Amino acid sequence: MSCEEPIRALLSVGTRISRSLRSVEMTRLILQDALLYFEEDLKMDWGMKNRMSQLIQADGHCFFLPIDHGYFQGPTSCLEKPGETIAPLLPYCDALFVTRGVLRAAVNPAGSKPVILRVSGGTSVVGKDLANESITTSIEEVIRLNAAAVGISIFVGSDYERESLTNLSDLVNECENYGIPVMAVTAVGKELEKRDARYLALSSRIAAELGARVVKTYWCKDFDKVVCGCPVPVVMAGGPKCETELEVMEFVFDGMQNGAVGINLGRNIWQNPHPVAMIRALRSIIHEKYTANEAWELFSTLKSEKQ
């Protein structure tokens, strides 16, 4: 029996019931919407489903490792030689968020993790406004590099809000034609005070409305409000390096409990003195259902071992 048949049966039953209640058309419209939803899912391109499954694992969770910081920060501390930095970390992440330049120069194509290609940029930390980004990478280049997805920043509320949102829309239009998911990053530039639930919920919902298949946003207090208002999977960003390892594990655990599907953490991993222990501890929260305290205990054990 196909997935449509139970819905069609429900549609028929609902119609018969509603006749007695004199609300035939309303019932049909509600059930028809449900049928269309399932039909659209069935028609989703094989390539899109395959790429999404590379990102979000069978347990419904994901762990992305970003090393794209150089596109606006230059040679970030501990990421001066990205290939060396990520070599011991790759076994523990599900995908790598990276620019095309570093991908070609520093990532071994043999046995690589799925790639989320950073495709926006054009600004720097010494420029006037980080929000004034453009799309930097063509769809042909995305396909040539066999990317599982692409990532682009949006800057809601900035002077370049419209430009960043139309960048996202244009990118979605192109990528949907080839079955490539777009991850929208709700960037805040240098205005870190914007990281509250109201702003992040607004930004995340807009990104989803414009077609992003995944949204990367910051953890915040009342994070459930961000997730509940976003109809596509939400992945937590790390932001600036936290003061303690336990602090990182606590916000990751809280975010997962409040609906996030995973994390996209970089500096809190590869800037840690014990990066392998850190990534393994965080993975235990994402994929093994560890609590923050259990993950911290694992980290404490691993960091004392030779890595």
N, C-alpha and C positions, 0 to 999 in steps of 0.2 A: 504494500500500500504506500502511495506517495505521501509526502508531507502535506500536500494540498488537500487530500481527501478528508481528514478530520475537520479541517477548517470549513470545507464546503458543506460537510454534513451539519456542522454547527450553524452555518449560515442558513441552511434549509430549516433546521429546527427552530432557530431564532425567529425566522420569518413566520412560521406557523403559530408560535406562541404570541408574537406581537400582534397578529391579526386580531386576536381576542382582546388585546389591550389597546387597539386602534393606534398603534405606533409602528406600523410596518416599515416605513421609510427610514425612521431613525435607527431601528434595530439593524436593518440591512446596511446602512452606512457604517455603523460601528463595526459590524462583523466583516464588511468588505475591506475596511482599513486593515484589519488583522490579516486577512487573506493576502492583500497586497504586500504587507510587510514580509510574510513568509515567502512569497513568490520572488520578491526582490533578493532575499538572501539566497534562494536557490539559483538565481541568475547571476550572482556575484562571480566574476571571472575567476577561473582556476588559479591564474597567476596571482591575483590579489589575495585569495585565500591561502595560497602557498607561502607568500611573503609574510603575511600576518602571522602564520603559524611558526615561521622562523623567529619572529620577534617575541611573541607571547607563547610561552611553552604550554605543554599539555595540562599543567596544573592551573593554568589561567594567569600565571605570574611571569614577570620578566625582570632581568637585571642588565641594564645597558651601561657600558663603560665609556664615558665621553673623554676624548682627547683632542677636541676641536678648539680649545681655548686660544691657541696661537693665532687664530684668524682675526682676533682683535687685540689680544694681549701680547703677542710676540712670544719669545721663548720663556714661557711660564716656568717658575721654579719646580724642579723635579720632572719637567717635561721637555727639557732642552734636547734630549735624545729620545723621542717618543718610542722608537722601536725597542730600545733597551728597557724602558720603563714598563711597557705593557707585556713583554715576553712572559714573565712569570704569572701575570694576572689573567691572561686570556683563557686559561682552562676553567675559570670560575665565573665568567660573564656569559651572557646569552647573545649579545651583539655589541658592536663597536660604533660609537658616534664619532665621525672623523671627516676632515676635509679631503678633497681629492689629492691635494699636494702631498699631505702626510701619508695618505693611503698608499700612493705610488712609491714614495721614498722610503717608508719605514715599516710597512706591514707586509709580511710574507703572504703572497697569494695562495700558497699551498697550505691547505688545511685552515684557512682563515675563518674567523667567526663571521656571521652575517653582518653586513655593513649598513649603517644608517648614514647616509652621505649628507654632510652639512652643505647646503646650497645657497645660503644667504650670507652677505657680508658687505665689505666695501667701506667699513669705518674702523676706527681704532681708539684706544684709550687716550691718545693724545689729541684726537680730533674734537670738533665742537659738539657733536651729538651722536652717540652710539646708535640711536634709533633710525638714522638715515641710511638704512640698508637697502641693497638691491639683490635680485637673484643673480648669483655669480656663476652658476653651472647649468649647462644646457641639458635637455632631456636625453639627447644623444650620448652625452658624457655619462649620465646616470646609468643608462643601459649598458654602455661600453664597460663600465666598472662593475657591472653585475650587482648593483646595490639592492638590498632587500627593502629599503625605504629611503626617504629623504627627510631632512629636518630644516625648518626655517623659523626664524624668530619673528614675533609680532610685538608691537609696542603700543598697546592700548592706552589712550590718554596722553600720548606724547604729541609733539608737533608733527610727527611723521606717522601718526596713527593710520590715516587713509592709505598712504603709500605701502606700509607694511601689511595691511589687511588685503589690499588689492594684489600685492605680491603673493600672498598665501592663496588667494582665489585663482590667480593665473597659474600658479604651480599645481594646484589641485586639478584644474582643467586639463593640463598637459599630462599629469601623472596618471589620472584615472583612465586615460586612453590606453595606457600600457600596463594597467594593473599594478601600479606602484603606490604603496601607501605613503601619505604625507604626515609627518609628525610636526605639529605646531608647538613652538617653544614660547611660553608667555614671559618674555623678557621684561625686565624693569630698568635696564641700563644702570645708571649710577644712583637711581632713586630707590634705595633698598626699603625705605619706609612704606612703599606701596604693597609690601607683602602681607596684606591682610585678607581675610576670607572674602570680603565683599568685592575687592578689586580682582582677586585671582579667580573668583567664581565668574565674574563678568568676562574677563579675558578668555577663560577656558571655554565658556559657553559660546562666545563669538567665534572662537577657533573651530569648534565643532560645527556650528551653523554654516561656516564657510567651506566645510568639507574635510577638515582634518580627520584622519582615521585614528590618530592617537594624539593626546595632548600632554606635553611635559610642562609641569608647573611646580611652584615652590610649596613645600609643606608650610602650614601656618596653624595657628590656633583655630579651632572650629573647622578643621579640614574637611569634615563630612559635608559641610555646606558647599564646598567647592566641587566635590565628587558628585553629590546628589543632583547638582544642576548641570552636569556635563554628560551627555548621552553616549560618549565614546570613552574608551579606556584612558585613565589618568595615570601618568608616571611622575614620581616625585623627583625634582631636581635637588642637588645638594647645596648650591650656593657657596658662600665663603666657608673656609675650613672652620669646623667647630673646635671648641676649646678642649673637649675630652672625647674619647671614643664612645663612652657610654651615652653622651649627649646625642651623638649621631644615631646610635642604635635605638635610643628612645624615640626620636622623631620618626625614624623609619618604621618601627613597630607600630607607633600610633597611626601613621598614615596608612599602613596596610590594614589595620583594624577598622579604619574608617573608609575603606573602599578603593584605595589605590591598587593598581595591578602590579606595581613594581617601582624600581628606582632607576635613576640616571645620575650616578654619583661618580665624580672624578677626583677632585682635590682632597676630599676627605679619605680617599683611598691611597692614591699614589703620592701624596705629600706626607702620609703617615710614615713614621720610622719603620713600621712593620706592615707594609702594604699587603703582603700575601695573607697574613693573619687577619687583617682588616677586611679584605674582600671575602674571605671564607666565612668570617663571622656574620657579615651582612647577608651573604648568600643563605646562611642558615635561617635567617628571618624570612627571607623572600620565598625560599623553596622548601624549607624543612620545618616551618611553623615554630621556630624558636621564639621565645620572648626576648626582650632587650637584655635582661639580666643573664639569661642562658647564653645569649650570643656574646655578651661581654666575658663570661667565664670561658667560653671557647676561645675568644681572642687572647685572653690572659694565658691560657695553656699553649696556644700555638706560637705566640710571640717568644716564648722561652725555648722553643724548639729551633733547631737549625733549619733555615729556609733558603 
